Amino acid sequence: MSRDEGKNILVVDDDQDLCKDLAGYLTRAGHQVKVGLDGAEALLALDDGRPFDLVITGLNLPRAGGMDILRAVKGRQPATPVVILTQTGSVRHAVEAMKEGAADFLLKPVTVELMEELAQRMLRPKSPAKAGKGQRQIVTQDMRMQKLLEMARAVADSRATVLISGESGTGKELFARYLHDNSSRRGGPFVAVNCASLPDGLLESELFGHEKGAFTGAVARKPGRFELANEGTILLDEISEMAVGLQAKLLRVLQEGEIDRVGGKRPVPVDVRVVATTNRDLKEHIAKGEFREDLYYRLNVIPLRIPPLRQRPGDILPLAQHFLAQFAAENNRPALTLGPEAQRMILAHQWPGNVRELQNTMERAVLLAQGEVVGPAALLFEDQLAGFAEGLGFAEPPVEQPLPFEAEAGPIPTLRDAERSLIMRALDDTEGNRTHAAKMLGISVRTLRNKLNEYKLKHGMDATP
């Protein structure tokens, strides 16, 4: 990992050797590390206003504890993941930390291998659809969606398992959180696990926990996600990607209400409401022997199938305006509205990426819009961005398929014009910092530099920001 791609990380613990080891590993991985030896130093670092991409803190620290640091981070930088380390932690402490927003809770000692997995997992780019309280709001005028919400409210307080299906980007996790927030478990933790993001062996340990010595690298006991979700809700995202062998163990959890830690000698009872999501046809997986039929029927007690955005066109414009308002506020921009040409383009698009694609498109529109009305030049759809993301630029729109703009709208800007406008706006927003601008645009610094040189040669513009 290059320095341009490195992250800002805060490491806080009163164990100087541990801090030195963690800081050394993270620095060698290309990150910038700030070290504190007590809670007060950590709070001062946070008060300096420096944004951190990850905070790793001990639980019991002099002058201010790990929970104080966790609350301070969530108050100042709510999207920053916080990992808590402890020598003598308990499930109760872990649950309390998760309720306060901790991303993970680990028992010392922490090995280099565990640190490597942790850093990769915590610093992985997050989907915009999973960030921020405003994005948890379900906006709809569609009758089918309203009926689904009514059904979700009706069953929210039951113990019945729920299987939420639908294409990627339709809002399945939002429905899972809606179930949790409308249940009597709302005061308990909501724990989400992506079943596709971890290999089978690691996923079992992540779900059910492990005992010390259960496998190489298991230097301490770690509670699993089911234990952390006790008296709350666990979301098993992309359940179709779970290995068949692990499915049998999950079935036992659903039947018996208890989990077996990896390497454990006795079962551990848990009180957890299970919600699963899938973007696949599980019956097809059953026919291929890739998914257990008995698990399917155990999960599918309450089925909720979310229709794709293209099948609920009445939601497109309200959602677009909702996201415009949200991102305008986040970027300190004035309130924006969609112009008539932009509305027609949005309604004509098929939205293969569903609500998530619409959300991304509106975020770009906020950055590109000139004035208070969003015009066609500010709308860049995902298929148009593919070449740009690879540093290849945009293709010109076919002449035989002109976009349906009104004649009085004036000359139609090409996609290359929009690309150049996007780059210039990103540089303006970052005060000319090419590294930050490239990160905002999702391209490398080299690609950004090449684009600026290209514009200077072709258009005689200044490429020195």
VEXGUBA-782331 format. One line per 5 residues: number of its first residue (from 0); their letters; for each residue x, y, z of N, C-alpha, C. Coordinates in steps of 0.02 Angstrom, whole numbers. Each point is the difference from the previous one (the first is absolute). Layout:
// residues N
NUM> A> X Y Z X Y Z X Y Z ~ ...
***
This chain:
// residues 465
0> MSRDE> 42 -60 0 -42 60 0 44 62 0 ~ -14 47 -44 41 60 -5 -20 51 52 ~ 43 50 9 -15 52 48 -63 38 -19 ~ -11 10 -66 -60 36 -22 -63 -35 23 ~ 4 -66 7 -59 -38 18 -3 -15 74
5> GKNIL> 51 21 39 2 -15 70 -56 34 38 ~ -15 -27 59 -53 26 43 29 29 64 ~ -38 44 31 18 29 64 -29 -43 56 ~ 42 -25 42 -21 -48 53 24 25 68 ~ -45 -4 49 17 18 69 4 -64 41
10> VVDDD> 56 -12 33 11 -58 43 11 24 71 ~ -42 -24 47 4 24 69 1 -60 48 ~ 52 -5 40 3 -52 52 57 18 48 ~ -8 -21 63 53 15 49 56 -52 -3 ~ -6 -50 -43 53 -49 -12 44 27 -55
15> QDLCK> 59 28 18 43 32 -49 25 -49 -53 ~ 15 -62 21 24 -50 -48 -53 -16 -52 ~ -64 -7 23 -54 -14 -46 -8 57 -50 ~ 0 62 25 -6 58 -44 56 2 -51 ~ 60 -16 22 58 1 -45 -8 -52 -54
20> DLAGY> -23 -61 19 -8 -53 -49 -55 16 -50 ~ -57 25 25 -55 16 -45 18 58 -47 ~ 31 51 29 19 58 -41 52 -21 -53 ~ 46 -43 19 51 -23 -47 -31 -37 -58 ~ -45 -46 15 -32 -39 -54 -41 46 -45
25> LTRAG> -40 44 29 -44 42 -40 39 51 -41 ~ 56 24 27 42 47 -37 32 -36 -60 ~ 24 -61 11 30 -38 -55 -52 -15 -54 ~ -64 -4 19 -53 -12 -48 -20 63 -39 ~ 33 56 16 -12 62 -38 -47 49 34
30> HQVKV> -17 -11 63 -47 45 35 37 52 42 ~ -35 54 16 26 50 46 -30 -12 69 ~ 42 -11 50 -23 -22 65 15 51 54 ~ -51 17 40 8 42 59 -8 -44 61 ~ 47 3 46 -1 -44 59 -13 41 63
35> GLDGA> -44 -26 43 -13 30 65 7 -53 54 ~ 26 18 58 11 -48 54 -52 4 54 ~ -47 48 -5 -56 1 47 -60 35 -33 ~ -57 -3 33 -61 25 -30 1 74 -13 ~ 33 39 44 2 72 -8 37 19 -64
40> EALLA> 54 -35 -15 37 14 -62 -44 -14 -61 ~ -39 -53 4 -44 -16 -56 -53 54 -10 ~ -29 23 55 -52 52 -6 29 65 -28 ~ 62 16 18 33 59 -27 10 -7 -75 ~ 21 -60 -21 10 -13 -71 -66 8 -39
45> LDDGR> -54 -22 29 -66 7 -32 -22 73 -2 ~ 16 37 53 -19 70 3 39 43 -50 ~ 58 -24 -22 39 37 -49 -34 5 -67 ~ -52 -41 -10 -38 3 -62 28 -44 -56 ~ 54 -36 13 29 -43 -51 -46 -60 -11
50> PFDLV> -21 -12 -62 -45 -57 -12 38 -65 1 ~ -27 -50 36 30 -66 2 -44 -50 -37 ~ 33 -46 -37 -36 -52 -36 -12 -61 43 ~ 38 -7 55 -7 -57 45 29 19 67 ~ -35 -20 54 25 11 68 3 -68 35
55> ITGLN> 59 -15 29 10 -62 39 17 22 70 ~ -40 -21 49 10 24 68 -8 -56 51 ~ 40 6 54 -10 -45 56 -64 18 37 ~ -26 -47 40 -62 12 37 14 37 65 ~ 47 -25 39 17 30 66 64 40 -7
60> LPRAG> -8 67 -1 56 45 -11 2 53 54 ~ 59 27 15 4 56 47 -33 62 -27 ~ -31 39 43 -27 67 -13 -64 1 -42 ~ -10 -48 -43 -63 -6 -37 -1 -71 -30 ~ -57 -34 7 -4 -70 -22 -16 -7 -73
65> GMDIL> 4 -62 -23 -14 -15 -70 -71 17 -20 ~ -48 -9 46 -70 18 -17 -7 75 -8 ~ 38 39 38 -1 73 -8 27 20 -69 ~ 53 -34 -21 29 13 -65 -49 -19 -55 ~ -32 -59 9 -50 -23 -49 -55 52 -9
70> RAVKG> -27 25 56 -54 50 -5 25 65 -31 ~ 62 19 15 27 61 -29 8 -7 -76 ~ 24 -57 -22 8 -11 -72 -68 2 -34 ~ -49 -35 28 -66 -3 -32 -34 68 1 ~ 17 43 49 -28 67 2 31 47 -51
75> RQPAT> 64 -12 -16 36 45 -46 4 -28 -71 ~ 14 -65 -4 11 -32 -65 -40 -66 -1 ~ -66 4 -6 -42 -60 10 14 -57 -48 ~ 29 14 -59 13 -54 -48 65 -37 14 ~ 41 25 46 65 -30 13 -8 -63 42
80> PVVIL> 26 -58 -23 -5 -61 41 46 3 60 ~ -24 -27 56 39 -1 62 5 -73 23 ~ 61 -23 11 13 -68 25 25 6 71 ~ -29 -39 45 19 2 71 38 -63 18 ~ 57 9 34 42 -55 23 -3 -3 76
85> TQTGS> -1 -61 28 -3 -6 72 35 -64 22 ~ 25 1 61 35 -58 28 -49 -48 33 ~ -53 27 29 -47 -43 39 -72 17 -18 ~ -14 5 -64 -68 19 -20 -50 -56 10 ~ -63 18 0 -55 -47 7 -50 12 -56
90> VRHAV> -46 -47 -9 -53 9 -49 -41 62 15 ~ -11 14 65 -38 59 19 35 64 -23 ~ 67 2 9 38 58 -23 -3 6 -76 ~ 5 -58 -34 -2 1 -73 -67 25 -25 ~ -54 -23 30 -67 21 -21 -9 75 11
95> EAMKE> 24 24 58 -5 72 14 38 41 -51 ~ 60 -25 -19 39 36 -50 -34 0 -68 ~ -28 -57 -19 -34 -4 -65 -61 45 -1 ~ -36 4 55 -58 45 4 21 73 -10 ~ 59 17 25 24 69 -6 30 14 -69
100> GAADF> 5 -53 -42 24 11 -68 68 -27 -16 ~ 30 -41 46 66 -29 -15 -5 -48 -59 ~ 52 0 -41 1 -45 -58 23 -70 19 ~ 41 -6 52 22 -66 23 27 6 70 ~ 5 -58 34 20 -3 71 45 -61 5
105> LLKPV> 65 10 13 49 -54 -2 36 -7 66 ~ 18 -63 16 39 -13 61 74 -3 -18 ~ 41 29 44 72 -2 -9 26 -70 17 ~ 58 -20 -26 45 38 -44 -25 0 -72 ~ 19 51 -37 -20 7 -70 60 -18 -44
110> TVELM> -8 -51 -41 54 -22 -44 4 43 -63 ~ 57 -4 -34 9 36 -62 -50 -24 -52 ~ -13 -67 -1 -48 -28 -48 -70 28 12 ~ -20 4 63 -65 28 17 -3 74 -18 ~ 56 35 12 2 71 -16 -7 11 -75
115> EELAQ> 31 -43 -39 -4 6 -73 -72 -10 -25 ~ -33 -52 26 -70 -13 -19 -45 57 23 ~ 13 26 61 -41 53 28 6 64 -42 ~ 62 19 -17 11 62 -38 -33 -5 -69 ~ 8 -57 -33 -31 -8 -66 -76 4 4
120> RMLRP> -28 -29 52 -73 -1 6 -27 69 19 ~ 32 33 47 -25 65 24 11 56 -49 ~ 52 -5 -41 16 54 -47 -27 -12 -69 ~ -37 -55 -9 -31 -14 -64 -52 54 -15 ~ -2 26 -62 -49 52 -17 -71 -24 15
125> KSPAK> -40 44 27 -68 -18 19 -50 27 -51 ~ -48 -41 -5 -52 22 -45 -36 59 28 ~ -11 54 -42 -37 58 24 -69 -16 27 ~ -30 -54 -26 -67 -16 22 -3 -21 72 ~ 66 -22 34 0 -24 67 23 53 50
130> AGKGQ> 7 65 -25 28 51 43 -50 55 16 ~ -1 22 63 -40 59 17 -72 -14 17 ~ -24 36 50 -69 -11 23 -51 18 -53 ~ 14 54 -39 -48 22 -50 -12 -52 -54 ~ 51 -40 -14 -7 -51 -51 -38 -61 23
135> RQIVT> -18 -2 64 -40 -56 26 -75 13 -9 ~ -17 57 -27 -70 17 -10 -25 -32 -64 ~ -57 -34 3 -31 -31 -59 -50 49 -29 ~ 13 24 -61 -43 48 -34 -37 -37 -55 ~ -66 0 2 -38 -35 -51 -70 27 -8
140> QDMRM> -25 -2 -61 -70 14 -14 -33 -61 -34 ~ 39 -53 -8 -23 -60 -35 -45 -42 45 ~ -58 -22 -27 -47 -37 40 29 -66 25 ~ 38 -35 -42 30 -63 22 49 10 56 ~ 41 53 -5 48 14 53 -36 18 65
145> QKLLE> -54 37 -5 -38 18 60 -29 -62 33 ~ -23 -48 -41 -26 -62 29 55 -40 33 ~ 60 1 -30 56 -35 31 18 31 68 ~ -3 67 3 14 34 63 -53 -16 52 ~ -63 -5 -21 -53 -19 46 11 -71 27
150> MARAV> 20 -46 -44 14 -68 22 59 -1 48 ~ 52 39 -16 59 2 43 -18 26 69 ~ -42 52 3 -21 26 65 -40 -52 39 ~ -43 -37 -37 -43 -49 33 39 -57 32 ~ 56 -20 -32 38 -57 26 63 20 38
155> ADSRA> 12 65 4 63 24 29 11 -25 71 ~ -52 -4 39 8 -18 71 -4 -75 12 ~ -5 -40 -51 -1 -73 9 71 -27 0 ~ 6 -64 16 65 -33 -3 11 -34 -67 ~ -49 3 -45 5 -35 -64 58 25 -41
160> TVLIS> 36 -46 -33 54 19 -45 -30 30 -63 ~ 38 46 -30 -23 36 -59 52 -8 -55 ~ -22 -17 -60 44 -5 -58 -18 57 -48 ~ 47 46 -9 -10 57 -44 38 -12 -65 ~ -36 -1 -56 32 -14 -64 -10 60 -47
165> GESGT> 42 3 -50 -3 55 -48 67 12 -31 ~ 1 37 -55 63 14 -34 46 43 44 ~ 64 0 -17 48 41 36 -20 74 -6 ~ 4 35 56 -14 72 -1 -72 19 9 ~ -45 -48 15 -70 17 8 -17 25 71
170> GKELF> 44 -12 48 -13 24 68 -16 -56 49 ~ 29 -59 -10 -16 -57 44 23 13 72 ~ 59 29 8 24 13 68 -42 54 34 ~ -25 48 -39 -45 51 29 -62 -33 29 ~ -27 -50 -35 -58 -35 26 17 -40 63
175> ARYLH> 59 -29 1 22 -37 60 5 47 60 ~ 27 58 -11 5 49 55 -69 26 19 ~ -44 6 -49 -68 21 14 -35 -50 46 ~ 10 -65 -13 -28 -52 43 26 8 71 ~ 65 9 6 31 7 66 -25 62 37
180> DNSSR> -2 57 -36 -19 63 32 -74 2 21 ~ -41 -43 -31 -71 -3 18 -17 -58 46 ~ 50 -32 29 -11 -56 45 17 20 72 ~ -18 -43 46 18 13 70 75 -11 12 ~ 36 -25 -51 72 -9 5 39 62 -21
185> RGGPF> -36 54 -15 33 60 -27 55 26 47 ~ -7 -13 65 52 22 47 60 -46 1 ~ -5 -58 -32 56 -47 -3 42 13 -62 ~ 53 -40 -8 45 11 -57 -30 -23 -66 ~ 21 32 -53 -14 -22 -69 68 -16 -30
190> VAVNC> 11 -64 -15 65 -23 -23 -7 -29 -70 ~ 37 27 -48 -3 -23 -69 62 -39 -18 ~ -9 -56 -35 56 -42 -22 -9 -14 -74 ~ 50 16 -41 -2 -16 -71 29 -69 -10 ~ -42 -48 -18 22 -70 -6 46 -11 -60
195> ASLPD> 4 48 -45 42 -8 -60 69 31 10 ~ 11 36 53 62 39 7 56 -39 34 ~ -16 -58 31 50 -37 37 2 -72 -23 ~ 60 -32 0 3 -72 -15 -36 -41 52 ~ -18 -63 -18 -44 -40 42 26 -6 72
200> GLLES> 64 -18 8 27 -9 68 -4 62 42 ~ 17 57 -30 -1 63 36 -72 21 14 ~ -46 -15 -47 -70 19 11 -30 -37 59 ~ 17 -64 8 -26 -38 57 23 31 65 ~ 65 18 4 26 32 60 -33 68 11
205> ELFGH> -12 37 -55 -31 66 5 -71 -5 26 ~ -36 -51 -22 -70 -8 21 -6 -27 71 ~ 38 -53 15 -10 -36 62 55 11 52 ~ 54 35 -19 54 11 46 46 -60 5 ~ 55 8 37 45 -56 9 33 4 69
210> EKGAF> 26 -57 21 36 -5 63 75 8 -14 ~ 36 16 51 73 6 -5 28 -68 -22 ~ 44 2 -51 32 -62 -23 -43 -41 -48 ~ -58 26 -20 -44 -39 -44 33 -11 -69 ~ 43 46 -22 35 -7 -63 61 45 2
215> TGAVA> 44 -7 -48 60 41 -3 -19 74 -3 ~ 28 37 47 -16 71 3 -54 18 50 ~ -35 -52 27 -52 13 50 33 6 69 ~ 31 58 12 40 9 61 -43 19 59 ~ -64 14 -11 -45 18 55 -71 -16 -22
220> RKPGR> -44 -6 49 -70 -12 -16 -31 62 -29 ~ -43 -9 -51 -33 56 -31 -74 -16 -7 ~ -44 44 25 -72 -11 -9 -20 9 -73 ~ -47 -40 -24 -23 5 -68 -56 51 -8 ~ -21 10 -62 -50 51 -14 -68 -19 29
225> FELAN> -15 -65 5 -63 -19 31 -1 20 73 ~ 55 -9 36 3 21 70 -5 76 6 ~ 33 35 -45 -2 73 2 -70 27 -15 ~ -39 -39 -38 -68 21 -18 -52 -23 51 ~ 22 -28 56 -47 -26 50 -50 53 21
230> EGTIL> -64 -19 2 -56 45 16 -11 53 -54 ~ 29 -12 -59 -9 46 -55 -14 -38 -64 ~ 26 26 -56 -13 -28 -66 66 -12 -36 ~ 5 -56 -34 58 -13 -43 -23 -4 -72 ~ 36 35 -44 -14 -2 -71 52 -43 -34
235> LDEIS> -22 -53 -33 45 -43 -39 -8 20 -73 ~ 44 44 -22 -4 28 -68 31 -49 -50 ~ -31 -6 -58 22 -46 -53 5 -71 27 ~ -53 -25 29 -2 -65 31 14 -56 -50 ~ -14 12 -64 11 -52 -51 74 -18 -8
240> EMAVG> 45 43 23 72 -11 -8 28 -42 58 ~ -40 -19 48 24 -39 56 10 -73 -21 ~ 56 -30 19 14 -69 -17 -51 -47 31 ~ -13 -57 -35 -52 -47 22 15 -26 70 ~ 63 -15 14 18 -25 66 -16 48 55
245> LQAKL> 12 64 -12 -16 51 50 -75 11 5 ~ -35 -11 -55 -73 6 2 -31 -48 51 ~ 28 -60 6 -25 -49 48 7 26 71 ~ 56 33 14 11 28 67 -47 59 14 ~ -13 40 -53 -48 55 8 -70 -27 13
250> LRVLQ> -18 -54 -34 -66 -30 11 -8 -21 72 ~ 52 -28 29 -5 -20 71 -10 61 46 ~ 33 55 -16 -9 61 40 -73 22 -3 ~ -29 -2 -59 -70 21 -7 -47 -47 36 ~ 16 -65 1 -44 -49 32 7 -1 76
255> EGEID> 63 5 23 13 -9 71 10 65 39 ~ 14 55 -34 12 62 35 65 1 38 ~ 51 -35 -26 65 -1 33 54 -9 -53 ~ 60 25 15 55 -4 -48 57 -41 31 ~ 41 -27 -43 61 -36 21 60 38 -25
260> RVGGK> 39 27 48 61 35 -20 49 -50 -31 ~ 40 23 -47 52 -42 -29 48 -19 56 ~ 9 -65 10 43 -23 54 -33 -2 68 ~ -66 17 3 -35 1 63 -21 -69 24 ~ -12 -7 65 -19 -65 28 -74 -3 19
265> RPVPV> -34 57 1 -70 0 18 -36 55 -39 ~ -64 -11 -16 -38 51 -38 -13 63 42 ~ -10 55 -35 -13 65 33 -69 24 -23 ~ -48 9 46 -67 23 -21 2 72 -24 ~ -39 16 -52 -6 68 -26 -73 16 -14
270> DVRVV> -18 63 9 -67 24 -14 6 52 -56 ~ -5 -23 -62 13 43 -58 -55 -8 -52 ~ -22 56 -27 -47 -1 -55 41 -2 -65 ~ -12 -47 -44 39 -10 -60 -37 27 -62 ~ 35 42 -37 -25 25 -65 54 -17 -51
275> ATTNR> -20 -29 -56 47 -17 -53 -19 36 -65 ~ 50 14 -40 -14 31 -65 35 -39 -56 ~ -27 4 -60 30 -32 -57 -20 35 -64 ~ 46 3 -48 -16 26 -66 -2 -57 -51 ~ 1 -62 25 -2 -59 -43 -67 -37 9
280> DLKEH> -14 -45 -47 -59 -44 5 21 -61 40 ~ -19 -3 64 22 -54 43 -27 -68 -22 ~ -57 -1 -33 -27 -64 -23 44 -29 -55 ~ 30 43 -41 48 -25 -49 62 -28 34 ~ 22 32 53 57 -25 38 -16 -66 34
285> IAKGE> -62 -8 22 -21 -63 30 2 -56 -52 ~ -24 14 -60 -1 -49 -54 71 -22 -18 ~ 49 45 7 69 -16 -16 38 -30 59 ~ -34 -8 57 33 -26 59 45 50 36 ~ -10 64 -14 42 52 29 -33 35 60
290> FREDL> -63 -17 13 -33 30 58 -48 -52 30 ~ 1 -5 66 -41 -50 34 -74 20 -2 ~ -41 -48 -21 -71 14 -4 -31 13 68 ~ 23 -39 51 -28 9 67 18 69 29 ~ 59 25 -16 20 67 22 -42 52 -35
295> YYRLN> -12 -10 -65 -41 47 -38 -68 10 32 ~ -33 -55 17 -67 6 30 3 28 71 ~ 56 -11 33 8 28 68 9 76 -4 ~ 34 23 -52 11 72 -8 -60 36 -30 ~ -36 -36 -43 -52 32 -41 -68 1 35
300> VIPLR> 0 6 66 -63 4 37 -39 62 -22 ~ 35 57 -2 -29 63 -25 40 22 -61 ~ -27 -10 -60 37 22 -60 -18 71 -20 ~ 51 40 -13 -9 68 -24 41 7 -64 ~ -32 9 -56 35 9 -63 -6 72 -23
305> IPPLR> 56 35 -5 0 71 -18 5 7 -76 ~ -47 34 -32 3 8 -73 56 47 -20 ~ 29 -11 -60 52 46 -24 -27 69 -14 ~ 43 49 -2 -21 69 -9 -35 11 -67 ~ 21 -36 -52 -31 10 -66 -73 -22 0
310> QRPGD> -21 -41 48 -70 -22 5 -41 45 45 ~ 30 50 28 -38 49 40 22 71 -19 ~ -18 19 -61 22 65 -27 -24 59 41 ~ -55 -9 36 -25 55 41 46 19 57 ~ 48 -43 16 48 14 54 62 36 -25
315> ILPLA> 11 1 -66 65 23 -25 12 74 15 ~ -47 43 -19 10 72 12 0 18 74 ~ -47 -27 41 3 15 72 66 -21 32 ~ 26 -59 -20 64 -22 27 57 45 -24 ~ -2 19 -64 52 44 -26 2 66 37
320> QHFLA> -58 29 13 -2 64 36 22 -9 73 ~ -18 -57 29 21 -15 69 76 -3 4 ~ 32 -34 -48 73 -5 1 33 66 -17 ~ -30 40 -44 27 66 -14 3 42 63 ~ -55 0 38 -2 39 62 51 -26 50
325> QFAAE> 6 -65 4 47 -30 48 72 19 -16 ~ 21 -9 -63 69 13 -18 15 74 -5 ~ -49 40 -17 11 73 1 16 23 71 ~ -37 -27 49 13 18 70 68 -24 22 ~ 19 -61 -20 64 -28 21 59 38 -31
330> NNRPA> -10 29 -59 53 36 -34 -6 76 5 ~ -44 23 45 -9 71 11 -18 37 -64 ~ -44 -31 -39 -24 30 -62 -71 26 10 ~ -21 48 -40 -70 23 5 -49 -55 -22 ~ -62 8 18 -51 -48 -20 -4 -5 -76
335> LTLGP> -7 -61 -26 0 -12 -72 -67 -31 -21 ~ -19 15 -62 -59 -33 -30 20 -28 -68 ~ -39 -49 -23 13 -31 -65 -35 39 -55 ~ 37 20 -51 -29 33 -57 -40 -50 -42 ~ -44 25 -45 -42 -45 -40 39 -49 -43
340> EAQRM> 56 22 -31 40 -46 -41 30 -54 44 ~ 26 19 58 29 -49 45 -52 -50 24 ~ -60 24 14 -54 -45 21 -14 -52 -54 ~ -3 22 -63 -15 -47 -54 56 -52 -7 ~ 62 21 7 55 -47 -5 -2 -51 57
345> ILAHQ> -16 23 59 -3 -45 58 -56 -50 -8 ~ -58 22 -23 -56 -46 -9 11 -49 -57 ~ 40 19 -50 12 -44 -56 54 -52 15 ~ 41 11 51 54 -46 16 -29 -63 33 ~ 31 -58 -13 -25 -64 26 23 -15 71
350> WPGNV> 51 34 25 25 -9 69 17 -72 16 ~ 48 -29 -36 21 -68 17 29 -6 70 ~ 27 55 25 27 -1 68 -51 20 53 ~ -63 11 -22 -56 15 45 12 63 42 ~ -25 1 62 3 60 41 72 21 14
355> RELQN> 44 -49 7 70 17 13 30 39 -59 ~ -16 -20 -61 25 36 -58 -30 70 -3 ~ -64 6 14 -32 66 1 32 45 52 ~ 14 -29 58 33 39 53 68 25 -22 ~ 40 -43 -30 66 21 -24 -6 54 -54
360> TMERA> -49 -8 -45 -9 49 -54 -18 68 29 ~ -42 1 51 -19 64 30 57 32 39 ~ 43 -41 29 58 29 35 46 34 -51 ~ 11 -32 -57 40 32 -52 -34 63 -26 ~ -66 -3 -7 -37 59 -25 9 60 46
365> VLLAQ> 1 -12 65 10 55 47 68 32 -11 ~ 51 -40 -13 68 26 -10 7 36 -67 ~ -39 -21 -50 6 28 -67 -47 57 -15 ~ -54 5 37 -53 48 -17 26 72 1 ~ -21 38 -50 15 71 -4 -65 38 18
370> GEVVG> 0 35 55 -61 34 21 -44 -46 41 ~ -64 18 4 -46 -36 44 -43 -51 -37 ~ 8 -5 -66 -39 -48 -40 48 -51 -31 ~ -14 -63 10 42 -53 -28 -19 -10 -73 ~ 47 11 -45 -11 -10 -71 30 -65 -24
375> PAALL> -6 -16 -64 25 -63 -27 75 -9 6 ~ 38 55 -1 73 -6 4 22 -27 67 ~ -41 6 51 19 -23 67 -18 -73 11 ~ -34 -32 -48 -21 -70 8 49 -47 -36 ~ 37 -37 39 45 -51 -28 -21 -67 28
380> FEDQL> -23 -45 -44 -23 -65 22 58 -49 4 ~ -11 -56 33 54 -47 14 33 -26 -64 ~ -40 -15 -51 30 -27 -61 45 51 -34 ~ -14 65 9 41 52 -29 65 9 39 ~ 0 -19 64 58 10 42 51 -56 -6
385> AGFAE> -20 -57 -30 44 -58 -2 68 16 -30 ~ -1 32 -59 63 17 -32 39 52 40 ~ -36 48 27 33 53 39 36 -29 61 ~ -32 -48 34 30 -30 60 65 -36 -17 ~ 7 -24 -62 61 -35 -21 49 48 -32
390> GLGFA> -15 64 0 45 48 -30 -4 3 -75 ~ -55 -26 -29 -6 -3 -73 -42 57 -29 ~ -33 38 42 -44 54 -24 -67 -27 -21 ~ -45 45 -19 -67 -18 -22 -4 -4 -76 ~ -43 -43 -23 -14 -2 -72 -53 53 -16
395> EPPVE> 5 29 -59 -50 49 -20 -67 -35 -12 ~ -57 31 15 -65 -31 -11 -12 -9 -75 ~ -30 -57 -21 -13 -11 -72 -43 56 -29 ~ 18 20 -61 -37 53 -34 -71 -21 -15 ~ -9 -66 -15 -67 -22 -19 -47 -8 59
400> QPLPF> 24 12 61 -43 -5 59 6 63 41 ~ -23 57 -26 6 63 38 -43 -2 63 ~ 25 33 51 -38 3 63 -58 49 -9 ~ -57 -14 32 -61 39 -12 -2 67 37 ~ 48 44 -15 -1 65 33 -44 48 -40
405> EAEAG> -25 50 34 -38 52 -34 48 43 -42 ~ -24 27 -56 43 39 -44 27 61 36 ~ -41 30 44 21 61 32 51 -12 55 ~ 16 -64 14 48 -15 53 71 19 -20 ~ 11 15 -66 66 20 -21 42 -60 -20
410> PIPTL> 65 10 -16 43 -55 -21 5 -54 54 ~ -1 -61 -24 4 -57 47 72 -14 17 ~ 18 1 64 69 -15 18 16 -73 -13 ~ 60 -15 -26 20 -69 -11 20 -32 66 ~ 7 -65 -2 22 -35 60 71 19 20
415> RDAER> 42 16 -49 67 24 16 -2 67 36 ~ -48 42 -21 -9 64 36 -19 -13 73 ~ -46 -47 9 -22 -16 68 56 -30 41 ~ 41 -42 -32 58 -29 34 47 55 24 ~ 15 48 -45 45 54 18 -30 43 56
420> SLIMR> -65 12 -4 -34 39 52 4 -35 67 ~ -9 -67 0 3 -38 62 69 4 32 ~ 52 -5 -42 69 4 26 14 69 28 ~ -20 53 -37 13 68 24 -37 15 65 ~ -62 -26 5 -39 12 61 33 -37 59
425> ALDDT> 24 -60 -11 33 -37 53 63 36 24 ~ 38 29 -47 59 38 19 -19 63 39 ~ -54 33 -21 -23 58 37 -20 -19 71 ~ -36 -55 6 -25 -21 66 57 -19 47 ~ 56 -23 -29 56 -21 42 57 51 0
430> EGNRT> -16 61 -23 47 56 -1 64 -19 -37 ~ -9 -37 -56 57 -17 -42 40 -60 21 ~ -21 -35 52 36 -58 24 -15 -60 -46 ~ 48 -19 -41 -12 -52 -50 -13 -68 32 ~ 34 -14 55 -10 -65 33 -71 -7 25
435> HAAKM> -25 53 34 -68 -2 26 -51 0 -57 ~ 14 39 -53 -46 2 -56 -5 -68 -34 ~ 57 -33 -10 0 -66 -31 -39 -50 42 ~ 8 4 66 -37 -45 45 -75 13 -6 ~ -20 63 -4 -71 17 -7 -29 -27 -65
440> LGISV> 41 2 -53 -22 -21 -66 4 -75 -11 ~ 36 -35 45 7 -72 -8 52 -20 -52 ~ 50 42 -12 52 -14 -49 68 9 33 ~ 53 -22 -34 68 8 27 25 71 -12 ~ 50 20 39 30 66 -9 32 5 -69
445> RTLRN> 29 -56 -24 31 0 -66 -52 14 -54 ~ -59 -33 5 -53 12 -49 -22 73 1 ~ -8 28 59 -19 70 6 52 45 -33 ~ 63 -14 12 54 41 -29 -1 -5 -77 ~ -11 -61 -25 -3 -9 -73 -59 37 -30
450> KLNEY> -57 -1 34 -59 36 -25 13 75 -3 ~ 32 27 52 14 71 2 48 20 -56 ~ 50 -42 -13 46 14 -55 -36 -3 -67 ~ -47 -47 -6 -38 -6 -62 -41 63 -13 ~ -33 26 53 -40 60 -8 45 60 -18
455> KLKHG> 59 2 29 45 56 -14 22 -1 -73 ~ 13 -59 -27 22 -6 -70 -57 17 -48 ~ -61 -26 13 -55 6 -46 -36 67 5 ~ -3 27 60 -41 59 11 39 61 24 ~ 66 -9 11 40 56 23 -17 22 70
460> MDATP> -34 -44 40 -20 20 67 57 -11 50 ~ -4 33 55 50 -6 52 -8 -67 34 ~ 53 -41 3 -3 -66 32 45 -2 61 ~ 8 57 34 47 3 55 -31 -4 69 ~ -68 -10 10 -27 1 68 32 -54 42
***
